[in-house]
Amino acid sequence: MAIKGQKFKTYSEELKMEAIRLHVEEKWTYRQINDHLGIQDQSRMKRWMRKYREKGEFGLLDQRGRRKEYLDQERYVHS
């Protein structure tokens, strides 16, 4: 549960793609990737992998709030 005033760690799309690449191509474990890239949340890689499998690279983009343009609008899924 979030605490009032709590700051959440955010990760760049480049770091997310590097983490995915290490897992898919190099066959690194989630723990190895977390230690190597300094990802603190243990389940973060599982979430990124699930989003990557469902939507590809577009799934890793921060989709909070309204955006004027998305990189690939054809693949944007309205909720």
Backbone torsions as a table, in degrees:
resi	resn	phi	psi	omega
1	MET	NA	137.8	-179.0
2	ALA	-74.6	143.5	177.3
3	ILE	-100.5	143.0	-179.0
4	LYS	-55.8	128.2	179.8
5	GLY	85.1	1.9	-178.3
6	GLN	-69.8	137.7	177.0
7	LYS	-99.7	132.1	179.8
8	PHE	-98.4	142.7	178.5
9	LYS	-74.6	130.9	177.3
10	THR	-115.3	150.7	-178.2
11	TYR	-124.8	143.3	-179.1
12	SER	-72.7	159.9	177.3
13	GLU	-63.2	-33.2	179.6
14	GLU	-64.5	-42.7	179.0
15	LEU	-65.7	-40.1	178.7
16	LYS	-62.3	-43.8	-179.8
17	MET	-67.0	-36.5	176.5
18	GLU	-64.5	-41.1	178.2
19	ALA	-63.1	-43.7	178.1
20	ILE	-63.1	-43.3	179.4
21	ARG	-60.8	-44.7	180.0
22	LEU	-60.0	-38.5	-178.6
23	HIS	-74.4	-45.1	-174.0
24	VAL	-76.5	-49.4	-173.8
25	GLU	-87.6	-42.0	-175.0
26	GLU	-92.8	-8.6	178.9
27	LYS	62.1	33.0	175.9
28	TRP	-73.7	151.6	175.1
29	THR	-80.5	162.2	177.9
30	TYR	-58.8	-40.3	-178.8
31	ARG	-64.1	-42.4	178.0
32	GLN	-62.0	-42.5	180.0
33	ILE	-65.6	-44.8	179.3
34	ASN	-59.1	-44.4	-179.9
35	ASP	-66.8	-43.0	-176.2
36	HIS	-67.0	-41.7	-175.5
37	LEU	-97.8	-3.7	178.3
38	GLY	75.3	32.5	177.5
39	ILE	-85.6	122.5	-170.6
40	GLN	-87.8	-33.7	-178.8
41	ASP	-79.1	122.8	-174.7
42	GLN	-67.2	-30.5	-177.2
43	SER	-93.3	0.9	-177.4
44	ARG	-60.2	-44.4	-178.7
45	MET	-62.5	-37.9	178.0
46	LYS	-60.7	-42.8	179.8
47	ARG	-65.2	-44.1	179.6
48	TRP	-62.9	-41.7	-179.9
49	MET	-64.7	-40.7	178.7
50	ARG	-62.8	-45.6	179.3
51	LYS	-64.6	-38.3	179.8
52	TYR	-65.8	-41.4	179.0
53	ARG	-66.9	-36.0	-177.6
54	GLU	-76.1	-44.0	-170.9
55	LYS	-125.8	0.9	-177.6
56	GLY	74.7	-155.5	-178.0
57	GLU	-60.2	-32.6	-178.8
58	PHE	-61.4	-29.7	179.6
59	GLY	-67.7	-19.0	-178.6
60	LEU	-88.2	-9.2	179.5
61	LEU	-71.8	148.5	175.6
62	ASP	-73.3	113.9	-175.3
63	GLN	-108.9	19.9	178.4
64	ARG	-77.2	145.3	177.6
65	GLY	76.5	-177.6	-179.9
66	ARG	-92.5	135.2	177.9
67	ARG	-117.1	142.0	177.1
68	LYS	-73.0	-37.7	-179.1
69	GLU	-142.3	144.1	170.7
70	TYR	-111.7	154.9	-178.0
71	LEU	-61.0	-35.3	-176.5
72	ASP	-137.9	83.1	-172.1
73	GLN	-67.1	-24.9	179.8
74	GLU	-64.6	-29.4	-177.8
75	ARG	-92.6	-2.5	-179.2
76	TYR	-67.0	129.3	-177.4
77	VAL	-105.8	120.6	177.7
78	HIS	-80.2	133.2	-179.4
79	SER	-92.4	NA	NA
